[in-house]
Amino acid sequence: MERTKEMCSFGNDESVLQTGTVKISELHEFEGHPFKVENDIQLFELMRSIEDKGVLVSLIVRSNPYGEGYEITAGHRRKAACERAGLTEVPVIICELDDADAVIAMIDSNLQREHFKSSEKAFAYKMKPEAMKSQ
């Protein structure tokens, strides 16, 4: 892993990011993640893009607070597409976030997507203020 002195746009100002690749088997779903990965045409198209061009945007992860490996903050769909494409490793940015910052980063990164269920969006909008209160 390569350490860089980049600042995270969330978390404390002293955050040091690590970049590199991680085995997919070391990645774990975000606890309470409201956005489901659908096995649909968009996931198929993402898989094909990854097969053709590789992973263009790294997953954002943090050390898994519940055990070994890493917890995905942003990139659940990319992970699923990589698995379907047969990859065993993915590029990641490791940013050490507390629970509140991880929730906010997860929600903000997913709300940029075009297609997701209204119920997922509503649940996410409920989670974000709760996380902001605990900061």
N, CA, C and O atoms as CSV, one atom per row, in Angstrom:
chain,resi,resn,atom,element,x,y,z
A,1,MET,N,N,0.844,-1.187,0.000
A,1,MET,CA,C,0.000,0.000,0.000
A,1,MET,C,C,0.883,1.242,0.000
A,1,MET,O,O,1.924,1.284,0.657
A,2,GLU,N,N,0.465,2.209,-0.718
A,2,GLU,CA,C,1.192,3.461,-0.789
A,2,GLU,C,C,0.481,4.483,0.092
A,2,GLU,O,O,-0.733,4.660,-0.011
A,3,ARG,N,N,1.230,5.148,0.949
A,3,ARG,CA,C,0.642,6.184,1.798
A,3,ARG,C,C,0.770,7.523,1.074
A,3,ARG,O,O,1.816,7.847,0.510
A,4,THR,N,N,-0.297,8.276,1.103
A,4,THR,CA,C,-0.243,9.608,0.526
A,4,THR,C,C,-0.724,10.596,1.563
A,4,THR,O,O,-1.454,10.224,2.482
A,5,LYS,N,N,-0.335,11.824,1.436
A,5,LYS,CA,C,-0.747,12.871,2.373
A,5,LYS,C,C,-1.939,13.630,1.827
A,5,LYS,O,O,-2.066,14.835,2.047
A,6,GLU,N,N,-2.810,12.938,1.118
A,6,GLU,CA,C,-4.031,13.557,0.618
A,6,GLU,C,C,-4.993,13.741,1.775
A,6,GLU,O,O,-4.998,12.949,2.717
A,7,MET,N,N,-5.788,14.763,1.708
A,7,MET,CA,C,-6.807,14.943,2.740
A,7,MET,C,C,-8.105,14.332,2.265
A,7,MET,O,O,-8.479,14.433,1.097
A,8,CYS,N,N,-8.771,13.705,3.190
A,8,CYS,CA,C,-10.106,13.186,2.948
A,8,CYS,C,C,-11.057,14.379,3.002
A,8,CYS,O,O,-10.849,15.298,3.795
A,9,SER,N,N,-12.087,14.374,2.177
A,9,SER,CA,C,-13.039,15.482,2.247
A,9,SER,C,C,-13.994,15.300,3.410
A,9,SER,O,O,-14.858,16.146,3.638
A,10,PHE,N,N,-13.855,14.221,4.142
A,10,PHE,CA,C,-14.621,13.956,5.348
A,10,PHE,C,C,-13.626,13.432,6.367
A,10,PHE,O,O,-12.495,13.103,6.009
A,11,GLY,N,N,-14.013,13.350,7.597
A,11,GLY,CA,C,-13.075,12.914,8.621
A,11,GLY,C,C,-12.254,14.088,9.105
A,11,GLY,O,O,-12.523,15.236,8.752
A,12,ASN,N,N,-11.245,13.793,9.921
A,12,ASN,CA,C,-10.464,14.904,10.467
A,12,ASN,C,C,-9.418,15.365,9.461
A,12,ASN,O,O,-9.077,14.644,8.524
A,13,ASP,N,N,-8.922,16.560,9.667
A,13,ASP,CA,C,-7.995,17.164,8.704
A,13,ASP,C,C,-6.652,16.467,8.631
A,13,ASP,O,O,-5.881,16.699,7.699
A,14,GLU,N,N,-6.361,15.611,9.607
A,14,GLU,CA,C,-5.080,14.911,9.631
A,14,GLU,C,C,-5.167,13.540,8.957
A,14,GLU,O,O,-4.210,12.769,9.028
A,15,SER,N,N,-6.285,13.218,8.307
A,15,SER,CA,C,-6.460,11.905,7.691
A,15,SER,C,C,-5.371,11.647,6.660
A,15,SER,O,O,-5.113,12.480,5.791
A,16,VAL,N,N,-4.739,10.493,6.765
A,16,VAL,CA,C,-3.772,10.045,5.775
A,16,VAL,C,C,-4.423,8.896,5.030
A,16,VAL,O,O,-4.895,7.931,5.631
A,17,LEU,N,N,-4.439,9.016,3.728
A,17,LEU,CA,C,-5.070,7.992,2.900
A,17,LEU,C,C,-4.032,6.989,2.447
A,17,LEU,O,O,-2.875,7.332,2.206
A,18,GLN,N,N,-4.457,5.755,2.337
A,18,GLN,CA,C,-3.635,4.725,1.726
A,18,GLN,C,C,-4.336,4.310,0.447
A,18,GLN,O,O,-5.562,4.205,0.406
A,19,THR,N,N,-3.562,4.077,-0.588
A,19,THR,CA,C,-4.132,3.595,-1.838
A,19,THR,C,C,-3.427,2.309,-2.223
A,19,THR,O,O,-2.272,2.088,-1.857
A,20,GLY,N,N,-4.113,1.478,-2.948
A,20,GLY,CA,C,-3.532,0.225,-3.400
A,20,GLY,C,C,-4.612,-0.712,-3.858
A,20,GLY,O,O,-5.699,-0.279,-4.241
A,21,THR,N,N,-4.322,-2.008,-3.821
A,21,THR,CA,C,-5.312,-3.010,-4.175
A,21,THR,C,C,-5.537,-3.930,-2.985
A,21,THR,O,O,-4.646,-4.153,-2.166
A,22,VAL,N,N,-6.754,-4.458,-2.914
A,22,VAL,CA,C,-7.146,-5.354,-1.829
A,22,VAL,C,C,-7.870,-6.535,-2.461
A,22,VAL,O,O,-8.585,-6.378,-3.450
A,23,LYS,N,N,-7.682,-7.716,-1.884
A,23,LYS,CA,C,-8.419,-8.891,-2.349
A,23,LYS,C,C,-9.903,-8.695,-2.056
A,23,LYS,O,O,-10.273,-8.222,-0.982
A,24,ILE,N,N,-10.742,-9.058,-3.011
A,24,ILE,CA,C,-12.187,-8.933,-2.840
A,24,ILE,C,C,-12.649,-9.705,-1.605
A,24,ILE,O,O,-13.589,-9.292,-0.925
A,25,SER,N,N,-11.996,-10.812,-1.320
A,25,SER,CA,C,-12.377,-11.630,-0.165
A,25,SER,C,C,-12.159,-10.905,1.167
A,25,SER,O,O,-12.704,-11.322,2.189
A,26,GLU,N,N,-11.371,-9.826,1.167
A,26,GLU,CA,C,-11.117,-9.051,2.386
A,26,GLU,C,C,-12.130,-7.918,2.578
A,26,GLU,O,O,-12.083,-7.205,3.580
A,27,LEU,N,N,-13.043,-7.755,1.619
A,27,LEU,CA,C,-14.016,-6.663,1.680
A,27,LEU,C,C,-15.334,-7.133,2.281
A,27,LEU,O,O,-15.818,-8.223,1.978
A,28,HIS,N,N,-15.901,-6.296,3.135
A,28,HIS,CA,C,-17.156,-6.609,3.802
A,28,HIS,C,C,-18.156,-5.488,3.558
A,28,HIS,O,O,-17.783,-4.323,3.423
A,29,GLU,N,N,-19.420,-5.853,3.505
A,29,GLU,CA,C,-20.489,-4.884,3.274
A,29,GLU,C,C,-20.566,-3.889,4.432
A,29,GLU,O,O,-20.225,-4.217,5.568
A,30,PHE,N,N,-21.008,-2.692,4.136
A,30,PHE,CA,C,-21.207,-1.656,5.148
A,30,PHE,C,C,-22.398,-2.045,6.016
A,30,PHE,O,O,-23.478,-2.329,5.499
A,31,GLU,N,N,-22.210,-2.060,7.312
A,31,GLU,CA,C,-23.273,-2.417,8.249
A,31,GLU,C,C,-24.442,-1.437,8.104
A,31,GLU,O,O,-24.262,-0.231,8.275
A,32,GLY,N,N,-25.628,-1.943,7.794
A,32,GLY,CA,C,-26.810,-1.096,7.657
A,32,GLY,C,C,-26.903,-0.351,6.340
A,32,GLY,O,O,-27.654,0.619,6.236
A,33,HIS,N,N,-26.159,-0.782,5.333
A,33,HIS,CA,C,-26.155,-0.131,4.020
A,33,HIS,C,C,-27.563,-0.175,3.416
A,33,HIS,O,O,-28.084,-1.266,3.183
A,34,PRO,N,N,-28.195,0.979,3.155
A,34,PRO,CA,C,-29.582,0.972,2.677
A,34,PRO,C,C,-29.735,0.722,1.184
A,34,PRO,O,O,-30.842,0.448,0.720
A,35,PHE,N,N,-28.650,0.809,0.423
A,35,PHE,CA,C,-28.731,0.668,-1.026
A,35,PHE,C,C,-28.380,-0.761,-1.424
A,35,PHE,O,O,-27.277,-1.231,-1.145
A,36,LYS,N,N,-29.295,-1.438,-2.060
A,36,LYS,CA,C,-29.089,-2.830,-2.462
A,36,LYS,C,C,-28.452,-2.886,-3.844
A,36,LYS,O,O,-28.755,-2.071,-4.716
A,37,VAL,N,N,-27.572,-3.853,-4.028
A,37,VAL,CA,C,-26.962,-4.071,-5.333
A,37,VAL,C,C,-27.903,-4.975,-6.122
A,37,VAL,O,O,-28.096,-6.143,-5.784
A,38,GLU,N,N,-28.479,-4.421,-7.168
A,38,GLU,CA,C,-29.426,-5.162,-8.009
A,38,GLU,C,C,-28.677,-5.839,-9.147
A,38,GLU,O,O,-27.790,-5.244,-9.759
A,39,ASN,N,N,-29.035,-7.070,-9.421
A,39,ASN,CA,C,-28.462,-7.803,-10.548
A,39,ASN,C,C,-29.262,-7.428,-11.792
A,39,ASN,O,O,-30.130,-8.179,-12.237
A,40,ASP,N,N,-28.954,-6.240,-12.354
A,40,ASP,CA,C,-29.728,-5.695,-13.456
A,40,ASP,C,C,-28.824,-5.308,-14.617
A,40,ASP,O,O,-27.625,-5.584,-14.597
A,41,ILE,N,N,-29.390,-4.680,-15.610
A,41,ILE,CA,C,-28.640,-4.313,-16.809
A,41,ILE,C,C,-27.522,-3.314,-16.495
A,41,ILE,O,O,-26.459,-3.365,-17.114
A,42,GLN,N,N,-27.754,-2.403,-15.539
A,42,GLN,CA,C,-26.719,-1.437,-15.192
A,42,GLN,C,C,-25.501,-2.135,-14.577
A,42,GLN,O,O,-24.363,-1.747,-14.838
A,43,LEU,N,N,-25.745,-3.159,-13.766
A,43,LEU,CA,C,-24.627,-3.907,-13.183
A,43,LEU,C,C,-23.892,-4.675,-14.274
A,43,LEU,O,O,-22.663,-4.754,-14.263
A,44,PHE,N,N,-24.640,-5.240,-15.214
A,44,PHE,CA,C,-24.022,-5.946,-16.344
A,44,PHE,C,C,-23.157,-4.986,-17.158
A,44,PHE,O,O,-22.036,-5.327,-17.537
A,45,GLU,N,N,-23.674,-3.787,-17.425
A,45,GLU,CA,C,-22.908,-2.801,-18.193
A,45,GLU,C,C,-21.659,-2.361,-17.439
A,45,GLU,O,O,-20.610,-2.147,-18.046
A,46,LEU,N,N,-21.767,-2.225,-16.125
A,46,LEU,CA,C,-20.591,-1.879,-15.315
A,46,LEU,C,C,-19.562,-3.005,-15.383
A,46,LEU,O,O,-18.366,-2.745,-15.514
A,47,MET,N,N,-20.019,-4.247,-15.296
A,47,MET,CA,C,-19.120,-5.392,-15.408
A,47,MET,C,C,-18.386,-5.377,-16.748
A,47,MET,O,O,-17.175,-5.592,-16.798
A,48,ARG,N,N,-19.118,-5.124,-17.830
A,48,ARG,CA,C,-18.505,-5.077,-19.158
A,48,ARG,C,C,-17.473,-3.948,-19.259
A,48,ARG,O,O,-16.409,-4.119,-19.854
A,49,SER,N,N,-17.801,-2.799,-18.672
A,49,SER,CA,C,-16.866,-1.680,-18.670
A,49,SER,C,C,-15.591,-2.046,-17.910
A,49,SER,O,O,-14.487,-1.717,-18.344
A,50,ILE,N,N,-15.746,-2.717,-16.794
A,50,ILE,CA,C,-14.580,-3.133,-16.009
A,50,ILE,C,C,-13.756,-4.157,-16.778
A,50,ILE,O,O,-12.527,-4.129,-16.724
A,51,GLU,N,N,-14.420,-5.058,-17.493
A,51,GLU,CA,C,-13.695,-6.028,-18.318
A,51,GLU,C,C,-12.904,-5.320,-19.415
A,51,GLU,O,O,-11.779,-5.716,-19.720
A,52,ASP,N,N,-13.482,-4.275,-20.010
A,52,ASP,CA,C,-12.846,-3.566,-21.121
A,52,ASP,C,C,-11.775,-2.577,-20.671
A,52,ASP,O,O,-10.698,-2.508,-21.264
A,53,LYS,N,N,-12.077,-1.805,-19.611
A,53,LYS,CA,C,-11.211,-0.680,-19.243
A,53,LYS,C,C,-10.598,-0.787,-17.857
A,53,LYS,O,O,-9.734,0.013,-17.496
A,54,GLY,N,N,-11.036,-1.765,-17.080
A,54,GLY,CA,C,-10.578,-1.886,-15.695
A,54,GLY,C,C,-11.452,-1.030,-14.788
A,54,GLY,O,O,-12.415,-0.408,-15.238
A,55,VAL,N,N,-11.110,-1.007,-13.524
A,55,VAL,CA,C,-11.853,-0.216,-12.539
A,55,VAL,C,C,-11.341,1.216,-12.620
A,55,VAL,O,O,-10.179,1.486,-12.317
A,56,LEU,N,N,-12.211,2.130,-13.030
A,56,LEU,CA,C,-11.799,3.524,-13.235
A,56,LEU,C,C,-11.856,4.346,-11.957
A,56,LEU,O,O,-11.142,5.341,-11.828
A,57,VAL,N,N,-12.701,3.941,-11.008
A,57,VAL,CA,C,-12.851,4.667,-9.749
A,57,VAL,C,C,-12.650,3.677,-8.604
A,57,VAL,O,O,-13.371,2.685,-8.499
A,58,SER,N,N,-11.673,3.951,-7.755
A,58,SER,CA,C,-11.376,3.068,-6.626
A,58,SER,C,C,-12.531,3.017,-5.636
A,58,SER,O,O,-13.294,3.974,-5.504
A,59,LEU,N,N,-12.649,1.894,-4.946
A,59,LEU,CA,C,-13.608,1.773,-3.860
A,59,LEU,C,C,-13.055,2.539,-2.663
A,59,LEU,O,O,-11.839,2.614,-2.484
A,60,ILE,N,N,-13.922,3.100,-1.856
A,60,ILE,CA,C,-13.501,3.744,-0.605
A,60,ILE,C,C,-13.837,2.773,0.513
A,60,ILE,O,O,-14.977,2.327,0.645
A,61,VAL,N,N,-12.833,2.450,1.316
A,61,VAL,CA,C,-13.005,1.491,2.397
A,61,VAL,C,C,-12.393,2.054,3.674
A,61,VAL,O,O,-11.638,3.027,3.657
A,62,ARG,N,N,-12.744,1.410,4.775
A,62,ARG,CA,C,-12.102,1.693,6.049
A,62,ARG,C,C,-11.782,0.358,6.692
A,62,ARG,O,O,-12.331,-0.669,6.293
A,63,SER,N,N,-10.893,0.358,7.690
A,63,SER,CA,C,-10.637,-0.871,8.420
A,63,SER,C,C,-11.951,-1.375,8.973
A,63,SER,O,O,-12.749,-0.592,9.489
A,64,ASN,N,N,-12.185,-2.662,8.874
A,64,ASN,CA,C,-13.450,-3.240,9.317
A,64,ASN,C,C,-13.552,-3.130,10.844
A,64,ASN,O,O,-12.764,-3.750,11.558
A,65,PRO,N,N,-14.511,-2.351,11.348
A,65,PRO,CA,C,-14.622,-2.193,12.802
A,65,PRO,C,C,-15.160,-3.445,13.495
A,65,PRO,O,O,-15.187,-3.508,14.724
A,66,TYR,N,N,-15.583,-4.433,12.725
A,66,TYR,CA,C,-16.182,-5.642,13.291
A,66,TYR,C,C,-15.287,-6.863,13.145
A,66,TYR,O,O,-15.703,-7.975,13.471
A,67,GLY,N,N,-14.064,-6.675,12.660
A,67,GLY,CA,C,-13.178,-7.826,12.495
A,67,GLY,C,C,-12.121,-7.581,11.443
A,67,GLY,O,O,-11.641,-6.461,11.269
A,68,GLU,N,N,-11.770,-8.631,10.751
A,68,GLU,CA,C,-10.698,-8.598,9.757
A,68,GLU,C,C,-11.125,-7.888,8.478
A,68,GLU,O,O,-12.314,-7.729,8.203
A,69,GLY,N,N,-10.139,-7.468,7.710
A,69,GLY,CA,C,-10.390,-6.905,6.388
A,69,GLY,C,C,-10.848,-5.461,6.424
A,69,GLY,O,O,-10.490,-4.694,7.319
A,70,TYR,N,N,-11.645,-5.109,5.432
A,70,TYR,CA,C,-12.090,-3.734,5.231
A,70,TYR,C,C,-13.594,-3.682,5.023
A,70,TYR,O,O,-14.192,-4.604,4.468
A,71,GLU,N,N,-14.191,-2.599,5.473
A,71,GLU,CA,C,-15.610,-2.356,5.263
A,71,GLU,C,C,-15.745,-1.358,4.115
A,71,GLU,O,O,-15.071,-0.327,4.099
A,72,ILE,N,N,-16.612,-1.665,3.162
A,72,ILE,CA,C,-16.804,-0.795,2.004
A,72,ILE,C,C,-17.655,0.401,2.409
A,72,ILE,O,O,-18.773,0.246,2.900
A,73,THR,N,N,-17.114,1.590,2.199
A,73,THR,CA,C,-17.873,2.813,2.418
A,73,THR,C,C,-18.568,3.212,1.121
A,73,THR,O,O,-19.739,3.591,1.143
A,74,ALA,N,N,-17.877,3.134,0.011
A,74,ALA,CA,C,-18.442,3.462,-1.300
A,74,ALA,C,C,-17.863,2.500,-2.327
A,74,ALA,O,O,-16.647,2.336,-2.427
A,75,GLY,N,N,-18.754,1.863,-3.092
A,75,GLY,CA,C,-18.293,0.982,-4.158
A,75,GLY,C,C,-18.875,-0.419,-4.129
A,75,GLY,O,O,-18.293,-1.339,-4.705
A,76,HIS,N,N,-20.005,-0.598,-3.475
A,76,HIS,CA,C,-20.628,-1.920,-3.404
A,76,HIS,C,C,-20.949,-2.469,-4.795
A,76,HIS,O,O,-20.738,-3.654,-5.054
A,77,ARG,N,N,-21.456,-1.623,-5.690
A,77,ARG,CA,C,-21.786,-2.069,-7.047
A,77,ARG,C,C,-20.514,-2.397,-7.831
A,77,ARG,O,O,-20.485,-3.369,-8.587
A,78,ARG,N,N,-19.465,-1.593,-7.655
A,78,ARG,CA,C,-18.198,-1.880,-8.335
A,78,ARG,C,C,-17.624,-3.211,-7.865
A,78,ARG,O,O,-17.103,-3.985,-8.667
A,79,LYS,N,N,-17.721,-3.477,-6.560
A,79,LYS,CA,C,-17.244,-4.767,-6.037
A,79,LYS,C,C,-18.015,-5.912,-6.686
A,79,LYS,O,O,-17.412,-6.882,-7.145
A,80,ALA,N,N,-19.335,-5.808,-6.728
A,80,ALA,CA,C,-20.155,-6.863,-7.326
A,80,ALA,C,C,-19.818,-7.049,-8.806
A,80,ALA,O,O,-19.727,-8.182,-9.279
A,81,ALA,N,N,-19.633,-5.960,-9.533
A,81,ALA,CA,C,-19.286,-6.042,-10.957
A,81,ALA,C,C,-17.907,-6.672,-11.145
A,81,ALA,O,O,-17.698,-7.441,-12.083
A,82,CYS,N,N,-16.978,-6.352,-10.265
A,82,CYS,CA,C,-15.635,-6.944,-10.329
A,82,CYS,C,C,-15.697,-8.448,-10.081
A,82,CYS,O,O,-15.017,-9.220,-10.756
A,83,GLU,N,N,-16.503,-8.859,-9.126
A,83,GLU,CA,C,-16.663,-10.300,-8.868
A,83,GLU,C,C,-17.202,-11.000,-10.105
A,83,GLU,O,O,-16.706,-12.058,-10.493
A,84,ARG,N,N,-18.221,-10.407,-10.723
A,84,ARG,CA,C,-18.822,-11.008,-11.919
A,84,ARG,C,C,-17.839,-11.015,-13.096
A,84,ARG,O,O,-17.906,-11.884,-13.965
A,85,ALA,N,N,-16.936,-10.044,-13.113
A,85,ALA,CA,C,-15.931,-9.974,-14.175
A,85,ALA,C,C,-14.755,-10.918,-13.905
A,85,ALA,O,O,-13.868,-11.061,-14.746
A,86,GLY,N,N,-14.750,-11.555,-12.746
A,86,GLY,CA,C,-13.703,-12.519,-12.426
A,86,GLY,C,C,-12.461,-11.939,-11.777
A,86,GLY,O,O,-11.455,-12.636,-11.641
A,87,LEU,N,N,-12.509,-10.675,-11.372
A,87,LEU,CA,C,-11.355,-10.090,-10.704
A,87,LEU,C,C,-11.247,-10.622,-9.275
A,87,LEU,O,O,-12.253,-10.957,-8.650
A,88,THR,N,N,-10.038,-10.693,-8.774
A,88,THR,CA,C,-9.831,-11.129,-7.385
A,88,THR,C,C,-9.361,-9.985,-6.497
A,88,THR,O,O,-9.407,-10.086,-5.271
A,89,GLU,N,N,-8.908,-8.893,-7.117
A,89,GLU,CA,C,-8.460,-7.715,-6.370
A,89,GLU,C,C,-9.082,-6.475,-6.987
A,89,GLU,O,O,-9.397,-6.440,-8.176
A,90,VAL,N,N,-9.252,-5.451,-6.145
A,90,VAL,CA,C,-9.804,-4.180,-6.615
A,90,VAL,C,C,-8.969,-3.030,-6.067
A,90,VAL,O,O,-8.370,-3.149,-4.998
A,91,PRO,N,N,-8.926,-1.913,-6.799
A,91,PRO,CA,C,-8.232,-0.740,-6.269
A,91,PRO,C,C,-9.073,-0.089,-5.173
A,91,PRO,O,O,-10.296,0.000,-5.279
A,92,VAL,N,N,-8.400,0.359,-4.126
A,92,VAL,CA,C,-9.105,0.976,-3.003
A,92,VAL,C,C,-8.386,2.221,-2.529
A,92,VAL,O,O,-7.190,2.410,-2.750
A,93,ILE,N,N,-9.166,3.061,-1.868
A,93,ILE,CA,C,-8.645,4.166,-1.067
A,93,ILE,C,C,-9.085,3.847,0.350
A,93,ILE,O,O,-10.278,3.737,0.632
A,94,ILE,N,N,-8.115,3.699,1.236
A,94,ILE,CA,C,-8.435,3.410,2.633
A,94,ILE,C,C,-8.421,4.723,3.384
A,94,ILE,O,O,-7.398,5.404,3.459
A,95,CYS,N,N,-9.557,5.066,3.933
A,95,CYS,CA,C,-9.702,6.301,4.700
A,95,CYS,C,C,-10.283,5.914,6.052
A,95,CYS,O,O,-11.398,5.398,6.127
A,96,GLU,N,N,-9.547,6.156,7.097
A,96,GLU,CA,C,-10.018,5.784,8.433
A,96,GLU,C,C,-11.076,6.786,8.883
A,96,GLU,O,O,-10.786,7.954,9.143
A,97,LEU,N,N,-12.293,6.304,8.964
A,97,LEU,CA,C,-13.447,7.126,9.314
A,97,LEU,C,C,-14.117,6.550,10.550
A,97,LEU,O,O,-14.152,5.335,10.741
A,98,ASP,N,N,-14.646,7.431,11.383
A,98,ASP,CA,C,-15.472,6.929,12.475
A,98,ASP,C,C,-16.830,6.557,11.891
A,98,ASP,O,O,-17.084,6.786,10.708
A,99,ASP,N,N,-17.698,5.985,12.712
A,99,ASP,CA,C,-18.985,5.507,12.203
A,99,ASP,C,C,-19.807,6.612,11.557
A,99,ASP,O,O,-20.386,6.410,10.489
A,100,ALA,N,N,-19.865,7.778,12.195
A,100,ALA,CA,C,-20.679,8.877,11.663
A,100,ALA,C,C,-20.152,9.351,10.313
A,100,ALA,O,O,-20.934,9.529,9.379
A,101,ASP,N,N,-18.847,9.557,10.190
A,101,ASP,CA,C,-18.272,10.003,8.924
A,101,ASP,C,C,-18.426,8.941,7.843
A,101,ASP,O,O,-18.623,9.272,6.674
A,102,ALA,N,N,-18.337,7.658,8.225
A,102,ALA,CA,C,-18.509,6.579,7.251
A,102,ALA,C,C,-19.936,6.558,6.716
A,102,ALA,O,O,-20.139,6.361,5.518
A,103,VAL,N,N,-20.921,6.757,7.579
A,103,VAL,CA,C,-22.324,6.798,7.135
A,103,VAL,C,C,-22.540,7.959,6.176
A,103,VAL,O,O,-23.162,7.794,5.127
A,104,ILE,N,N,-22.035,9.120,6.529
A,104,ILE,CA,C,-22.209,10.300,5.679
A,104,ILE,C,C,-21.535,10.093,4.315
A,104,ILE,O,O,-22.121,10.417,3.283
A,105,ALA,N,N,-20.320,9.561,4.306
A,105,ALA,CA,C,-19.620,9.311,3.046
A,105,ALA,C,C,-20.357,8.281,2.199
A,105,ALA,O,O,-20.458,8.436,0.982
A,106,MET,N,N,-20.874,7.232,2.832
A,106,MET,CA,C,-21.610,6.190,2.115
A,106,MET,C,C,-22.876,6.767,1.484
A,106,MET,O,O,-23.175,6.491,0.322
A,107,ILE,N,N,-23.605,7.553,2.235
A,107,ILE,CA,C,-24.853,8.124,1.729
A,107,ILE,C,C,-24.570,9.128,0.613
A,107,ILE,O,O,-25.196,9.070,-0.446
A,108,ASP,N,N,-23.640,10.041,0.840
A,108,ASP,CA,C,-23.340,11.057,-0.170
A,108,ASP,C,C,-22.856,10.429,-1.476
A,108,ASP,O,O,-23.214,10.902,-2.555
A,109,SER,N,N,-22.056,9.380,-1.395
A,109,SER,CA,C,-21.557,8.758,-2.622
A,109,SER,C,C,-22.667,8.035,-3.379
A,109,SER,O,O,-22.623,7.963,-4.607
A,110,ASN,N,N,-23.654,7.502,-2.674
A,110,ASN,CA,C,-24.742,6.780,-3.336
A,110,ASN,C,C,-25.830,7.693,-3.873
A,110,ASN,O,O,-26.480,7.358,-4.863
A,111,LEU,N,N,-26.041,8.834,-3.243
A,111,LEU,CA,C,-27.099,9.733,-3.706
A,111,LEU,C,C,-26.754,10.386,-5.042
A,111,LEU,O,O,-27.604,11.045,-5.641
A,112,GLN,N,N,-25.523,10.213,-5.518
A,112,GLN,CA,C,-25.134,10.727,-6.827
A,112,GLN,C,C,-25.603,9.820,-7.960
A,112,GLN,O,O,-25.621,10.227,-9.122
A,113,ARG,N,N,-25.984,8.587,-7.618
A,113,ARG,CA,C,-26.444,7.645,-8.638
A,113,ARG,C,C,-27.776,8.083,-9.210
A,113,ARG,O,O,-28.538,8.801,-8.562
A,114,GLU,N,N,-28.052,7.647,-10.426
A,114,GLU,CA,C,-29.316,8.001,-11.084
A,114,GLU,C,C,-30.468,7.120,-10.641
A,114,GLU,O,O,-31.575,7.612,-10.419
A,115,HIS,N,N,-30.222,5.817,-10.509
A,115,HIS,CA,C,-31.305,4.869,-10.290
A,115,HIS,C,C,-31.173,4.170,-8.946
A,115,HIS,O,O,-30.217,3.431,-8.709
A,116,PHE,N,N,-32.120,4.406,-8.090
A,116,PHE,CA,C,-32.270,3.622,-6.876
A,116,PHE,C,C,-33.686,3.800,-6.377
A,116,PHE,O,O,-34.387,4.729,-6.777
A,117,LYS,N,N,-34.098,2.909,-5.507
A,117,LYS,CA,C,-35.481,2.899,-5.048
A,117,LYS,C,C,-35.758,4.073,-4.120
A,117,LYS,O,O,-34.881,4.510,-3.375
A,118,SER,N,N,-36.984,4.577,-4.171
A,118,SER,CA,C,-37.390,5.679,-3.288
A,118,SER,C,C,-37.250,5.292,-1.827
A,118,SER,O,O,-36.892,6.126,-0.995
A,119,SER,N,N,-37.531,4.025,-1.505
A,119,SER,CA,C,-37.414,3.571,-0.114
A,119,SER,C,C,-35.966,3.620,0.356
A,119,SER,O,O,-35.699,3.938,1.515
A,120,GLU,N,N,-35.023,3.305,-0.541
A,120,GLU,CA,C,-33.602,3.380,-0.187
A,120,GLU,C,C,-33.194,4.837,0.055
A,120,GLU,O,O,-32.467,5.144,1.000
A,121,LYS,N,N,-33.669,5.712,-0.806
A,121,LYS,CA,C,-33.362,7.139,-0.671
A,121,LYS,C,C,-33.925,7.687,0.640
A,121,LYS,O,O,-33.249,8.438,1.343
A,122,ALA,N,N,-35.153,7.314,0.966
A,122,ALA,CA,C,-35.779,7.780,2.209
A,122,ALA,C,C,-35.005,7.287,3.425
A,122,ALA,O,O,-34.775,8.045,4.368
A,123,PHE,N,N,-34.604,6.022,3.406
A,123,PHE,CA,C,-33.846,5.469,4.527
A,123,PHE,C,C,-32.501,6.178,4.665
A,123,PHE,O,O,-32.050,6.454,5.777
A,124,ALA,N,N,-31.863,6.471,3.534
A,124,ALA,CA,C,-30.580,7.171,3.560
A,124,ALA,C,C,-30.728,8.578,4.125
A,124,ALA,O,O,-29.909,9.016,4.934
A,125,TYR,N,N,-31.771,9.287,3.700
A,125,TYR,CA,C,-32.002,10.638,4.218
A,125,TYR,C,C,-32.302,10.624,5.714
A,125,TYR,O,O,-32.056,11.614,6.404
A,126,LYS,N,N,-32.826,9.523,6.215
A,126,LYS,CA,C,-33.060,9.378,7.652
A,126,LYS,C,C,-31.749,9.117,8.392
A,126,LYS,O,O,-31.546,9.626,9.494
A,127,MET,N,N,-30.858,8.322,7.788
A,127,MET,CA,C,-29.593,7.970,8.420
A,127,MET,C,C,-28.637,9.145,8.548
A,127,MET,O,O,-27.935,9.268,9.551
A,128,LYS,N,N,-28.605,10.009,7.537
A,128,LYS,CA,C,-27.604,11.071,7.492
A,128,LYS,C,C,-27.735,12.050,8.661
A,128,LYS,O,O,-26.727,12.323,9.313
A,129,PRO,N,N,-28.924,12.595,8.964
A,129,PRO,CA,C,-28.999,13.517,10.107
A,129,PRO,C,C,-28.634,12.840,11.427
A,129,PRO,O,O,-28.050,13.469,12.309
A,130,GLU,N,N,-28.978,11.561,11.562
A,130,GLU,CA,C,-28.612,10.837,12.779
A,130,GLU,C,C,-27.108,10.755,12.916
A,130,GLU,O,O,-26.572,10.923,14.011
A,131,ALA,N,N,-26.416,10.496,11.805
A,131,ALA,CA,C,-24.964,10.435,11.832
A,131,ALA,C,C,-24.358,11.807,12.118
A,131,ALA,O,O,-23.373,11.920,12.848
A,132,MET,N,N,-24.956,12.851,11.536
A,132,MET,CA,C,-24.430,14.202,11.748
A,132,MET,C,C,-24.589,14.632,13.206
A,132,MET,O,O,-23.742,15.352,13.735
A,133,LYS,N,N,-25.665,14.199,13.855
A,133,LYS,CA,C,-25.866,14.540,15.275
A,133,LYS,C,C,-24.791,13.931,16.156
A,133,LYS,O,O,-24.395,14.527,17.157
A,134,SER,N,N,-24.312,12.741,15.789
A,134,SER,CA,C,-23.338,12.053,16.634
A,134,SER,C,C,-21.906,12.531,16.421
A,134,SER,O,O,-20.991,12.065,17.099
A,135,GLN,N,N,-21.705,13.452,15.489
A,135,GLN,CA,C,-20.335,13.970,15.244
A,135,GLN,C,C,-19.905,14.907,16.351
A,135,GLN,O,O,-18.793,15.434,16.316
